[in-house]
């Protein structure tokens, strides 16, 4: 199901090293609402879903979150640090960051809230960035979090809909179409 592309989802340009900003980006790399937490959460929770399209959606989101991690890793490196599994306060990532939801609605609701927190965190970080390339990268990540939110809302709406299978199938199409602008 997963494939690796040599190129990043979005190019990472950094004007000059800034280890302080690199520390801030570690929160997005491996903090509570980080790309790593999201990827691991989606990979785990998809096993509890019976709808094959929702399972596929979470797998696609997990793969994209891993791509976001790769972008952050490159940015952190260019800022003068090494990406590592710690948050911005140098506290190690831990399993307590993961959500234990097992029921479909709960999984989707909690994933939506986590995506909202992640977007808000990126927006706060954006206020600290003066580097034009990193501003563009962070704006890209915000837009992708918004896409994830929209898809999760649609998935939740589909749970209450009579044409549930059609809605679930449309989610995969909507996700793939959201990537067309990246090509």
C-alpha positions in Angstrom: 0.0 0.0 0.0 2.8 2.4 0.7 5.3 3.7 -1.8 8.3 6.0 -1.4 8.8 9.0 -3.7 12.2 10.6 -3.9 10.9 14.2 -3.8 9.3 15.9 -0.9 5.6 16.9 -0.9 6.7 20.5 -0.9 10.3 21.9 -1.3 12.0 23.0 1.9 14.1 26.1 1.5 15.9 27.7 4.5 17.8 31.0 4.3 20.1 30.4 7.3 20.5 28.1 10.3 18.3 28.9 13.3 18.6 26.2 15.9 15.9 27.9 18.0 13.4 27.6 15.3 14.5 24.0 14.8 13.6 23.3 18.4 10.1 24.8 17.7 9.7 22.5 14.7 10.5 19.4 16.8 7.1 19.9 18.4 5.5 19.3 14.9 7.9 16.4 14.3 7.4 14.4 17.4 5.2 16.3 19.9 1.8 15.3 21.2 -0.1 16.6 18.1 2.8 16.0 15.7 3.0 14.4 12.3 4.6 11.3 14.0 1.8 11.0 16.5 -0.8 11.3 13.7 0.9 8.7 11.4 1.2 6.2 14.2 -2.4 6.9 15.4 -3.8 6.4 11.9 -1.8 3.3 11.2 -3.1 1.8 14.5 -6.7 2.9 14.4 -7.3 1.8 10.8 -7.2 -1.8 12.1 -10.4 -1.2 14.1 -12.4 0.0 11.1 -14.7 -2.3 9.2 -15.4 0.1 6.3 -12.6 -0.6 3.8 -12.7 3.0 2.4 -12.4 4.5 5.8 -9.5 2.1 6.5 -7.9 3.2 3.2 -8.4 6.9 4.0 -6.6 6.5 7.4 -3.8 4.6 5.6 -3.5 7.4 3.0 -3.5 10.1 5.8 -0.8 8.1 7.7 1.4 8.0 4.6 1.0 11.7 4.1 1.8 12.4 7.7 5.0 10.5 7.2 5.8 12.7 4.2 5.2 15.8 6.4 7.6 14.3 8.9 10.2 14.0 6.1 9.7 17.7 5.2 10.1 18.7 8.9 13.2 16.6 9.2 14.8 18.3 6.3 13.8 21.7 7.6 15.1 20.9 11.1 18.4 19.7 9.6 18.8 22.9 7.5 18.1 24.9 10.6 21.1 23.3 12.3 19.7 20.5 14.4 19.0 16.8 14.0 15.4 15.6 13.9 14.7 13.4 16.9 11.7 11.9 18.7 11.3 14.7 21.2 9.0 17.7 21.5 10.1 21.3 21.6 10.9 20.9 25.4 13.2 17.9 24.6 10.7 15.5 26.2 10.7 12.1 24.4 7.7 11.0 22.4 5.7 8.4 24.2 2.7 6.1 23.7 0.6 8.4 25.9 0.3 10.7 22.9 -1.8 8.1 21.1 -5.6 7.9 21.3 -7.1 4.6 22.4 -10.4 5.0 20.5 -11.6 1.8 18.9 -15.1 2.7 17.7 -15.5 4.3 14.2 -17.2 7.5 15.3 -14.9 8.1 18.2 -11.8 7.4 16.0 -13.0 10.0 13.4 -14.1 12.6 16.0 -10.8 12.4 17.9 -8.8 12.4 14.7 -10.7 15.6 13.6 -9.9 17.3 16.9 -6.2 16.3 16.6 -6.0 17.7 13.1 -7.6 20.9 14.3 -5.0 21.2 17.1 -2.2 20.5 14.7 -3.4 23.2 12.3 -3.7 25.7 15.2 -0.2 24.8 16.4 1.2 25.4 12.9 -0.6 28.7 12.8 1.1 29.7 16.1 4.5 28.6 14.7 3.9 30.6 11.6 3.8 33.8 13.7 7.4 33.0 14.8 8.9 32.4 11.3 10.7 35.1 9.4 12.2 32.8 6.8 10.2 33.1 3.5 10.8 29.4 2.5 9.7 28.1 5.9 6.7 30.4 5.8 5.6 28.8 2.5 6.3 25.3 3.9 4.3 25.9 7.0 1.4 27.4 5.0 1.4 24.3 2.9 1.2 22.1 6.0 -1.7 24.2 7.3 -3.5 23.7 4.0 -3.0 20.0 4.1 -4.2 19.8 7.7 -7.4 21.6 6.5 -7.8 19.0 3.8 -7.5 16.3 6.4 -10.1 18.0 8.5 -12.5 18.4 5.6 -12.2 14.7 4.8 -12.7 13.6 8.4 -15.8 15.8 8.6 -17.1 14.2 5.4 -16.4 10.7 6.9 -18.3 11.6 10.0 -21.2 12.9 8.0 -21.2 9.7 6.0 -21.7 7.6 9.1 -25.2 9.1 9.4 -26.0 8.9 5.7 -28.0 6.2 3.9 -25.5 6.0 1.0 -22.6 5.3 3.4 -20.6 3.1 1.0 -20.9 5.8 -1.8 -19.8 8.5 0.7 -16.8 6.4 1.8 -15.8 5.7 -1.7 -16.0 9.4 -2.5 -13.6 10.1 0.4 -10.8 8.3 -1.4 -11.6 10.2 -4.7 -11.6 13.5 -2.8 -8.3 12.7 -1.1 -6.6 11.8 -4.4 -8.0 14.9 -6.1 -6.6 17.0 -3.2 -3.1 15.8 -4.2 -3.5 16.8 -7.8 -2.6 20.4 -6.9 0.7 19.1 -5.5 1.8 17.5 -8.8 
